[in-house]
Amino acid sequence: MSFFDKIAEKLFPAKSKLATQVREVMHRSDKDQKAYEHWKINDEQTELLQKIAQAYYYKKTNIRSDIDVHILNMPTANGFAITYHPRIKEKHFQYVLEYLKDRVMLLGYRLVNKDRRIIEKSDYVETTEHYYLKPPITAESIKQGPIDQQFGNVSLSQVFIDNRPSFLKVLVSFYSDRLYQDALHFDDFVTHLFATEDANS
């Protein structure tokens, strides 16, 4: 099965009998949080984010890169997936998920869900860490209409196979009916995600 097939399988999972499935609220330890905060002010953070951003834009123009990126385009959703590269430190790749979540929250988005799902399959264990964020829609904005959905609803997830990082996925889904204003352009969302000049402000 190709990597893209695996992505599609996660987006549209088929019903199957699973040996074990666990779903829990995701918590970060104080130690992990401190390590992440230290990474954010380290040069390695900037270098890694620049490499990932470069790989994304290379993919958009069909240029090959060391980091493999897959573009996801659907009628009411846009996104991309980043394959883990062995030359990246595992913990640093994991921190990217936290960084992207923080970047989305800088747009005023609210975190509505954070969970960890563990599935034991026949020959490996798949763990998914997931954040789901929504734009700051208020009762007043609903009354005034049409509703400003900004970029849309944001899903950030990272998949581990046998506790080793596999890939990270960003998916932004939006509404296209008359109750909502048109979603902002996804390219602007990506530009914001990988900006580093105000990341620690």
N, C-alpha and C positions, 0 to 999 in steps of 0.2 A: 504494500500500500504506500503510495506517495505521500509526501508531507502535506500537500494540498488536500489530498483525500482525507487525511487525518483531521485537518482543519474543518473540512466540510462535515465530517462525521460528528465533530464536537458541536458544530452549529446546528445540525439537524440529526441528532442521535437517533439511531434505530432502537426499538425496544429489544432488550436482551436480558437474559438471566445473569445476574452478577453474583459472584461468590460472596463478596463483602462490599458494602457501601456505607461510608460514614460521612456525615455532613455536620459541621460545627462552626460556631462563630470563631473568626480568626482573631487571635490576640498576638501582639508583639511583646516580647519580654523587654524589660528595661535595658538589658545588655544589648539586645538587637537594635533597639531604638537609638542608643548612644553610639553604636557602631555606624549606623546609618547616618546620623547627624555628623559624625566625623568624616564619613565618606563625602558628604555633600560639600565640604569645604576643602577637599583634596583635589589636586590636579588630575588624579586618575578619573574622577567623576566627569570633569569637563572633556577629557580625552575620549572616554567611552561614549558619552552622549554625542559627541561630534562624529564618531565613527558610525554610530547607529543612524544618525540623521543623514550622513553622507550615503550610507547604504540604501536608505529609503529613497533618496532623490536619484541615486544611480539606477535603482530598479524602475523608477518612473520613466527613465530615458533608455531602458534596456541595456544598461552598462553593468557588467558583472562586478561583484564586490566580495571581499572575504566573508562579510556577514550576510547571510541569506535572508532576504526580505520577501514576503508574499503580500501582494496588494489584494484587498478584498473589496469588491464593488458589487452592490446589490441595489434593487430599486429603492429601498428605504433605509439603507445602511451603507456606511463606508468604513474601511478599517485596514489594518495591516497586521501581519504576524512576523516576528523576528525569531529566527532559529538561533539557539545558543551556539556560540563558537568556542571550542576548547581553549583557545588562547585567552579568553576572558575569564577572570577570576569568578568562581561560582557565586560567591557572596555579592560581588559587585553587580552581576547580572540580576540577582534577586533584588538588589536595591533599586534597580531601574523601575520596578513595579511601584515601589513606594514613591519614587520621584515623580512618575507620571501622575499618580493619584494626587500628590501635592500640587502639581502644576494645574490640574483640572480644578482643584478647589480654589486656586487663586483667581479663577474666573467667576467665583461666587457660587459654584456648584456645591450641592450638599451630598454628603455620603449617606446613602440610604441602606446599603447592605455591604457586609464584608464577611466572607465565609471561606471555609476550606472544605473541599470535597476529596475524599480518598476512596478510590475504587480498586479493589484487588481483582485483577483479570487473570487469565489462565497462566500467563508466563511473566507478568510484571505488575507492579503497583503504580497506579497513576494518581498523582496528587495535584489538585488545582486550587490555587489561591486566587480569590476573586474579589474585586471591588466594583460596586455599581453606584453611579452618581447621576443626579438629576439637576437640571437648571433650577434657579431660584424662582419658581412660579408661585405667585401669591394669589389669594382669593380676589384681591383688587384687580390684578392683571387679568384674571379670568373673566371678571365682570366687564372690563373695558374691551377686551378682545380686539383683533385676534391676538392670541397668546404668543409672546416672544419665547420661543424654545431654544434660543441661542444656537448651539451646534446640534442639539438633540440630547438623548440619553447616552451616557458613556459607560461602557463595560470594559474593565481592565482585568486581564487574567494571566496567570503564569502557570505553566504545566511542568511538572516534574515526573520523570520516569525513574522508579526505584531511587527516589530522593536525589536524582541528578537533574539539573535544569534542562529542559527540552526546548520550549519556545514560550514567547510572550505574545499576547494578542491584545490589540486595541480595536474596539468596535463601537462606532457611534451610530445609533439608530434615530431616525427622525420621523415626524409626522408630516403628511402631505395633504391633509384635509384643510378646509376653509377656517377651522377653529384656530389654526396656528399660522403665524408668520412663517415665511420660508426660512429654513435653517441656514445659518451662516456657512460659508464655504469650508469644506473639510481641509483644504490646503492651509487655510489660516489657522485651523485647529492644530495641525501638525507643526506649523511654524512656532506656535506658542508652546507646544509640548517640549520642544528641544531647545528653546531659548535658555540661556544660562546667565544672562547679565543680571536678572533680578530674582534668580532662583532662591537666594538665601535672605531676601529682604523681608 
